[in-house]
Amino acid sequence: MKAKQLKEMSVEEIRKDHKELLDALYKLRFQSAAGQMDNPSKIRAIRRNIARILTVLKEKGHVA
C-alpha cells in the first residue's frame, strides 16, 4: 500500500487496515516460529506497511 493511497483514506479505514495488518503479522510470526513460513519477506512487507500507516496517522494528528 502506498502512502498516497493512505492519505486519501479516512482515519477509520486506516485504523481498520492497521488492525488487519497487525493480525496478519501475528499469524506470520507464529508460522515462522513453527517453521511453516512460505515467504519470509512477507513479514518485512507487513512491518513496512504498518510503519506507513502509523506515519500517515501521525501526520493527520490521530496517533496517541
N, C-alpha and C positions, 0 to 999 in steps of 0.2 A: 504494500500500500504506500502510495506516495504522500508526501507532506501536503502537497497542493490539494489532493483529494480530501485529506483530513480537515484542512482549513475550511473547506466548503461544507462540511458536515455540521450538524448541530451537536451540542455538548452531550446530549443524551445518547445520540448514536455513537459518538466517540467512546463514551464510557461503556456502552454495550460491547463494542468491539474490543475494548481493553479487557473486560471480564472474560470474553471468549478466548482471547489470546493467552490470558493467564491460565485458564483451564487447559488449553492445548499444551502449554509449556509444562504444566504439572504432569499431564499424561505422558508427554515425551520424555520427561526426566525419569519416570518410572520405567518406561520401555528401555531407556538407556541403561539404567541400573540392572535390569533383568537380562540385558544382552540381546534384546529383541528389536533393536533400532535398525530401521531400513536405511534412513538417510540422516546422518548426524548433523548435516548442515541446516536442517530444519530448525534445530534449537537456536542456532545463531540468527537465522532469519526472523524467527518469532521474537527473540530478545530485541533485535533492532526495531521491529515494528512497534513493540511496547515502548521503546525509548522515543520513537517518533510521536506516538500518541501522547506520552507524558509531556513532551516538548510543546506540542500544539496546545494541550490543555493549559500549560503554564503560560503560554503566550496569550491565551484567552482569559487568563486570570481565574481558572477554576480548579487549581490544584492546592490542596491544603498543606 
